[in-house]
Amino acid sequence: MGKSSVVECIKDYDLDKLAIGVLGSHSALQILHGARKEGFRTVLITIEDRVSFYREFKHLVSNFVVIKRWSDLCREDIVRKLKELSTILVPHGSYVEYVGLECAEGIDVPIFGLRPLFRVEASQRRKMSLLRKAGIKVPREYNYGEDIDGLVIVKLDGAKGGRGYFLARSKEEVVRGIKELISRGVIESYENALIQEYVVGVPAYYHYFYSPILGRVELLGADIRYETSVDGLKRVPPKLLEFMEVEPTFVVVGNLPLVLRESLLPKILDYGYRFVKATQENLPPGIIGPFCLESIIRDDLEVVVFEFSGRIVAGTNIYVNGSPYSYLYWDEPMSVGRRIAREIKLAVEKDMLNKVVT
Ligand code: AMP
């Protein structure tokens, strides 16, 4: 959807009945809750077998739109319905994964966020290149077939929640592992795998929000992912580890809250501003709303960013009632879901809705 058709589309919208729409997954409950807190109508789009679950929260939902398959989101009648309801769609971490890239970026409904970023996010390489352009410290990257110096993690394209990733110590291990993934049909080619230096330290994920209306980056929270089996291996006494033939895996099962040393915050906020600037320069108009930088903090306190997400991340679900950081900005319980709705509300009040949708 081009900028002009988004502007045309919003012109037909009833701004007094604006609805915030979301797919039934990921952080939908938080987004719906936040939208209601800010006085918006809400639309929950979901497949049939999740309807009964979301009906338990029907006080958060003004309209249910039930589809057979997620990809039906882009069906003409569904799009028409969403527009009739004056819906602004809020993409979350499952959005592209569920409906597919073509539908996700092409849908003829205004999106709160930066639509062209979806395509960048689909490729690990393009993602890392954007982080480098931002001047953010990232792990070393290796080409397929290149000699490896130290330990590497091999990561796959698409939001797979860490599934299929593996660690390797040599060029041979990398090549063997990638060939196996190709033969199992997990990836199409070696180009879908990113070979990255494995950074030793502790993981930390930062939840940012860029407000085009207030012209500032807010640091709204931080979390740690709880990943199996890498986090479980900490429970095994080191002397027993050598008897176990287990390779760490990185499948996400949940998130834990984190507050950071305050002396780290200036750097982390600076990274947020750098990222926003890089998106503005490379993908105008630049990021809108929530994004996340994912890092390892080394023991020299260097913050190395190995990944980003251009949308609301599931770790924000910890803070449905606000986080220690969002409270400092807003002095009221402010989840990222609610912050999205607040931004849309501010945009409507200032007649700047076209600045927050693409
Ligand atoms: P990702 O899909 O990029 O978020 O990675 C999944 C998990 O793999 C992360 O949460 C980390 O635990 C781990 N990981 C990814 N990249 C690196 C890296 N370069 N160094 C160390 N751990 C990493």
Residues whose N, C-alpha, C, O or C-beta is under 5 A from the ligand:
A	BS01	AMP	P139 I153 G162 Q196 E197 Y198 V199 P203 R225 F250 F306 E307
